[in-house]
Amino acid sequence: MSERKILYCPYCGASTVTRFLYGAERSACPSCGWIHYEDPKVAAAVLVEQDGRVLLAKRVNVPYQGYWTLPAGFVNAREDPARAAARECLEETGLEVRVTALLDLISGREHEHGADILLVYRAEVIGGELLAGDDAGEVAFFDRQALPPLAFRATKKALGVE
């Protein structure tokens, strides 16, 4: 069960109880029957290459503040993950991309507020102007032989430097 206990039902407002349901301890509502399932957090990233160089964004937030990563972010509810990856790229780098393939699925939460599942897509630039935005302090293309300090095991795996 989540470290943060769900105290009240989000549907009817009744106090919840903890029950062993479907193989785990879960918050449940004794009034309306609602059960809390902690869903995995899903993120999507893009691997963009131009002239043998890869696009990276420098993080402004902890963890790994000041380290570089693929443009990435969380997938919203009911959002296509490939569109989420393209949206995050635009928000962080100013570049519009077209997703061309699913490159990898990487699992394992690396920090408390991170994703459980990262979908890494290959993408190509179709427009925009390279400009850091959202939670990226800088954005740039790097030669694979001269990569800056990288954040996250998933970033390293996607770039093949793990």
Secondary structure as UniProt FT lines:
FT   TURN            10..12
FT   STRAND          17..21
FT   TURN            22..23
FT   STRAND          24..28
FT   TURN            30..32
FT   STRAND          42..50
FT   TURN            51..52
FT   STRAND          53..59
FT   TURN            65..66
FT   STRAND          68..69
FT   STRAND          72..74
FT   TURN            77..78
FT   HELIX           81..93
FT   STRAND          95..107
FT   TURN            112..113
FT   STRAND          117..128
FT   TURN            134..135
FT   STRAND          136..143
FT   HELIX           144..146
FT   HELIX           153..159
//
